[in-house]
Amino acid sequence: MRLLVIGFGFIGENLIKTIHQKVELIKQIDGDFKVIGVSDSKGYLFDADGLDLERLSSIKGTSDYSERFLKGGSSLEMIEKSGADIMVEATPTNIRDGEPGLTHIRTALTLGIDVVTANKGPLVVAFRNLRNLAEAKGCEFRYEGTVAGAMPVFSLVNECLQGDRISKISGILNGTTNFILSKMYFEGTSFEIALKEAQERGITERDPAYDVDGVDAACKVLILANAVMDRDAKFEDVERVGIRGITSEAVSLAKRSNYAIKLIGTVDKNLEVAPKLVPVNHPLCVHGTLNALHFETDLAKELTLVGYGAGKETVSAVLNDIISILKKKTRSMQ
Amino acid sequence: MRFDLTLALVDRPGQLLKALEPIAKNGGNIISIIHEREKTAGVYVPVSLVADFPTYENYRKARDDLESLGVNVIKSEEVIERANITAILIGKLDFKRIVETKMRGLRIVDFEVSAPTSREACIRLNMEVPVELVDEAVMELKKIAREENAILVSSI
């Protein structure tokens, strides 16, 4: 199988390094596996015989791999001419119109290329449209990395809860706000000081409003609602309150009653992101940058996943999606 | 609908069976029954029972039938299952309005206030509400938060 990686930022770069580290494992599934193209905003690298993974792992931008670099070449152009089997879309998230990721994914699916993405933007804007397009083209469309990073949310639902009816999903879907609220809980600091520390540690988005006003969590609530609960909801359907107004007094008032305040995303009959009181002995009461997701179903009753929702760990979800496609496609070819 | 009934039965064999018949006949499902022999008063012994009836009408009919059989019903009341709700409101708050708020079936069990004079005052409320009215109570709290320009932090 021939793989393209669109976007050579944090996820794209770490994915290439991980593929290089795990290449033996991947080749056991598909002996012909190769990475044939990588693109970023400067241009793209393409080699139909496969790019050198060791060299790719050591570069910082596509232009560092000079002899295969096409300056100014667009990702779209590379997707169209590549003849690839799988495309990983890892460009930055844009929740206003989903671009450029949305066009990359639409183009790939239209050409019959399987798609793996960790980019929330296209799913926020056009989940149903993309899923229908993938079905019509007989393509795989996987997006495990879009919600709660390394946590196997969609794999759990699609593989392990096939007979269950899920009535509610709720949880901590943003590690930055959990870090801030955990600081306030354990150290009694104000929101402003905790936010500043999060920024100094580089765990906030460039615009912290995306985290602290619940925008990121609302995107994930929307994806869960549409992908797991088969809704056709829009971003505006998610009722949203962030954590800017949470005071240290409120946190300590909650603590005295054995609660912690957490920013919780909820998918049930309503879609909501809001600060909530979580009992300290509840499985959702996890601290630091951890994420946690609690499922309520008719058969399994209650299930909780806990893990890291951002950072390098997300590569685990992306690689698992790639391997799942490789297994499925190599099996169908045998 | 669940009801708690106390019957005064004559302490004679067969009386309990006689009393249970109208309950069963009217669709009542007995959840618990206690023969309170230590509380015997003269020839009467109190029997406390909890039963589910499909409708209020079934319960009323069972009660009428018991009385026409000469069974004294000394206590009967609906058992309302209540849920606890804890919530914190943050903002410049009118505490009197919040504490005196009249929500259907809601009872404030206790509350704690922090920094009451500041713009960032908070109040923690512990409330009891009939289980079926929990969503309604949370909606009402959201409405109060909106009107008071406050942030509501309710329990999951």
Interface residues (C-beta under 8 A of the other chain):
Chain A: S170 V241 G245 I246 T247 E249 A250 S252 L253 A254 R256 S257 Y259 I261 I264 T266 A274 P275 K276 L277 V278 P279 H282 L284
Chain B: T86 A87 I88 I90 G91 E112 S114 A115 E120 A121 C122 R124 N126 I151 L152 V153 S154 S155 I156
